[in-house]
Amino acid sequence: MALSLFDPTLSQYTSQNRKNHPRESGRASDARQTERNHLYRRSANRRAMLEFGVDEAGKGPVLGSMFAAAVVADPASLPDGVGDSKNIAPDRRAELDERIREVAAAVAVAEITVERIDDEETDMNSLTVAAHAEALDPALASAETSTDELSGYVDAGDTNAVRFERRVEDALAVERALDIRGEHGADETYPIVGAASIVAKVARDAHVEGLADGHGDVGSGYPSDPTTRDFLEAYVEREGELPPCARTSWKTSRDVLAARSQSSLGEFEPDGGRVVADGDPTAETDGGQTEPRPTTLDEF
């Protein structure tokens, strides 16, 4: 039985634990995780509380939107098998999504469209923060809880987990006491975040199915998927431009356009129109902006 760390009867312990173990940048230390797991086991017979989890899906694809989901639930009520959605078969994900929605106090999903992703004024780290906040806000607003403070976890989408959690908290519009913890790999550690991961991935899966309804088989949407690349190349060859569902700022998209352009030049130039270049410096690597350098708490 999973029990929330944030049981009010444990508040004194938790407060003292935080004083003795300040937040680290990035993943929690093994010692802190072991201590937390021990606390869960010792408290298994106590009344569980609602907590929230947030995760996103679709950060790296070249096609389609990114989605984030927030789930507010009693972790003890979640179905068995919740965890990182990437390790769960699609049919099983859909089943778990239905069950999660049945038992949760609130579920909300936010979509970050291709247009927002391609906006030159932003980056994927900022958009991931926005996605988490835009999913968590309505979930918190609709969840009925017995306590003023609600606690939970966000799967950190930044090299610095502490910075990520603080940015999400700052982006929230809801006014209530919150204890947000950002951790890398939270979907594998905490069932509540695993539940959010599943809901977000199911939303992303449905989105890709919608793209296929309009364009035919587009694959998974990821650059490494041969079906996705074949779709992009065929569309550009036929239409002379990228499909509306493509992230034009992604390197894969730029490469497909460049290959089409060079192919066209080859029809008129003896050398095939080959140009030696370093590539487009403005194109984002697939999966978003280059990862920022690690930072420390001293830089906040």
ZIZIUR-V820106 format. One record per residue. N is the residue number from 1. OMEGA is omega in radians with two decimals (* if undefined). D_LAST is the distance of its C-alpha to the last C-alpha in Angstrom with 2 decimals. Layout:
BEGIN
n	omega	d_last
N	OMEGA	D_LAST
N	OMEGA	D_LAST
END
This chain:
BEGIN
n	omega	d_last
1	3.13	37.42
2	-3.14	33.67
3	-3.11	32.21
4	3.02	28.89
5	-2.97	26.66
6	3.02	26.00
7	-3.10	29.54
8	3.13	29.60
9	-3.13	31.91
10	-3.01	29.19
11	-3.13	26.48
12	3.10	27.08
13	-3.10	26.86
14	-3.14	23.68
15	-3.13	21.96
16	3.12	23.16
17	-3.13	22.26
18	3.12	18.55
19	-3.10	18.68
20	-3.11	20.46
21	-3.13	18.51
22	-3.11	14.72
23	3.07	13.09
24	2.99	13.17
25	3.14	11.57
26	-3.04	14.48
27	3.10	17.86
28	-3.14	18.64
29	3.12	20.73
30	-3.13	24.48
31	-3.13	24.94
32	3.14	22.69
33	3.10	24.40
34	3.12	27.80
35	-3.14	27.18
36	3.12	26.13
37	3.10	29.22
38	3.12	31.38
39	3.08	30.21
40	-3.09	31.18
41	-3.14	34.59
42	-3.02	35.25
43	-3.00	34.53
44	-3.10	36.57
45	-3.13	39.24
46	-3.09	37.05
47	3.13	36.56
48	3.10	33.84
49	3.03	31.49
50	2.97	30.15
51	-3.08	26.77
52	3.03	25.19
53	-3.12	24.28
54	3.07	23.07
55	-3.13	23.67
56	3.07	24.68
57	3.10	27.66
58	3.12	28.66
59	-3.00	25.53
60	-3.06	27.56
61	3.05	31.04
62	-3.14	32.57
63	2.93	34.48
64	-3.02	33.51
65	2.95	30.67
66	-3.13	27.75
67	3.00	27.87
68	3.12	25.61
69	3.02	27.16
70	3.12	26.19
71	3.02	28.62
72	-3.04	28.98
73	2.93	31.58
74	-3.10	32.86
75	-3.13	32.16
76	-3.10	35.61
77	-3.09	37.27
78	-3.14	35.89
79	3.07	38.50
80	3.04	38.80
81	3.10	37.37
82	-3.10	34.13
83	-3.14	31.53
84	-3.03	30.12
85	-3.12	32.25
86	-3.11	32.75
87	-3.09	34.93
88	-3.13	37.12
89	-3.08	40.14
90	-3.14	40.14
91	3.12	43.00
92	3.08	41.40
93	-3.13	38.09
94	3.11	40.10
95	3.14	41.82
96	3.11	38.64
97	3.13	37.12
98	-3.12	40.15
99	3.12	40.00
100	-3.13	36.30
101	3.13	36.98
102	-3.02	39.95
103	-3.06	38.14
104	3.03	34.71
105	3.11	34.01
106	3.04	32.21
107	3.10	31.51
108	-3.13	29.91
109	3.09	29.44
110	3.14	27.54
111	3.02	28.67
112	-3.00	26.81
113	3.09	29.72
114	-3.13	30.59
115	3.11	30.37
116	3.14	26.72
117	-3.11	26.00
118	3.12	27.88
119	-3.09	26.17
120	-3.09	25.01
121	-3.10	22.27
122	3.11	20.26
123	-3.03	19.55
124	3.08	20.11
125	3.13	16.56
126	3.13	16.25
127	3.09	19.78
128	3.03	19.25
129	-3.14	16.57
130	-3.13	19.19
131	3.12	21.96
132	-3.12	20.49
133	-3.11	19.86
134	3.02	23.30
135	-3.06	24.99
136	-3.12	23.39
137	-3.12	24.01
138	3.11	27.82
139	3.12	28.04
140	-3.10	26.45
141	-3.06	28.60
142	-3.10	31.76
143	3.07	31.33
144	-3.10	33.28
145	-3.12	31.82
146	3.14	33.25
147	3.13	30.02
148	-3.11	27.55
149	3.07	24.51
150	-3.07	24.29
151	3.12	22.33
152	-3.01	21.94
153	2.97	20.34
154	3.09	19.14
155	-2.98	19.90
156	3.12	16.69
157	-3.10	17.31
158	3.09	14.50
159	3.12	14.39
160	-3.06	11.21
161	-3.14	12.58
162	3.10	9.76
163	-3.12	7.87
164	-3.11	11.45
165	-3.14	12.40
166	3.11	9.78
167	3.09	10.91
168	-3.14	14.43
169	3.13	14.27
170	-3.09	13.15
171	-3.11	16.01
172	3.09	18.61
173	-3.08	21.36
174	-3.13	23.04
175	3.05	22.80
176	-3.13	23.08
177	-3.11	21.39
178	2.97	19.68
179	-3.08	18.27
180	3.06	16.77
181	3.06	16.34
182	3.10	15.51
183	3.03	17.53
184	3.14	19.19
185	-3.12	22.90
186	3.14	22.74
187	3.10	25.92
188	-3.07	27.77
189	-3.03	26.54
190	-3.14	26.80
191	-3.11	29.89
192	3.08	28.21
193	3.04	25.90
194	3.09	28.95
195	3.10	30.78
196	3.11	28.22
197	-3.14	28.45
198	-3.14	32.21
199	3.14	32.24
200	-3.12	29.97
201	3.09	32.15
202	3.08	35.32
203	3.10	34.14
204	3.12	33.40
205	3.14	36.82
206	3.11	38.57
207	3.14	36.94
208	3.07	38.21
209	3.08	41.61
210	3.08	41.67
211	3.13	41.04
212	3.10	43.91
213	-3.10	46.15
214	-3.01	45.77
215	-2.98	45.75
216	-3.07	47.36
217	3.12	45.78
218	-3.10	42.29
219	-3.12	41.33
220	-3.08	37.95
221	-3.13	36.15
222	-3.10	34.36
223	-3.12	34.98
224	-3.11	36.47
225	-3.14	39.09
226	3.13	42.36
227	3.10	43.49
228	3.13	40.43
229	3.10	40.95
230	3.12	44.67
231	-3.14	44.01
232	-3.10	41.77
233	-3.14	44.27
234	-3.14	47.23
235	-3.13	45.67
236	3.11	44.78
237	-3.08	48.24
238	-3.01	49.88
239	-3.12	47.84
240	3.12	46.48
241	3.13	42.93
242	3.07	40.23
243	-3.13	40.62
244	-3.10	38.55
245	-3.10	36.80
246	3.03	35.44
247	-3.01	31.93
248	-3.13	33.02
249	-3.14	29.77
250	-3.14	30.24
251	3.12	31.81
252	3.12	34.64
253	3.13	35.63
254	-3.14	35.65
255	3.14	37.69
256	3.10	40.24
257	-3.14	40.69
258	3.13	41.03
259	3.11	43.63
260	-3.14	45.59
261	3.14	45.53
262	3.09	46.79
263	3.12	49.42
264	3.12	50.67
265	-3.10	50.85
266	3.14	52.79
267	-3.05	55.58
268	-3.06	56.31
269	-3.07	55.28
270	-3.08	57.22
271	3.13	54.17
272	3.11	52.65
273	-3.11	50.05
274	3.14	47.77
275	3.09	44.99
276	-3.11	42.96
277	3.14	39.33
278	-3.11	35.86
279	-3.11	35.04
280	-3.09	33.05
281	-3.10	29.67
282	-3.09	28.38
283	3.10	29.20
284	2.99	26.55
285	-3.11	27.20
286	-3.09	28.51
287	3.05	25.87
288	-3.12	23.42
289	3.03	21.21
290	-3.09	20.69
291	3.13	18.03
292	3.10	14.75
293	3.10	14.09
294	3.11	12.34
295	3.12	8.81
296	3.12	7.70
297	-3.14	5.64
298	-3.07	5.67
299	3.13	3.83
300	*	0.00
END
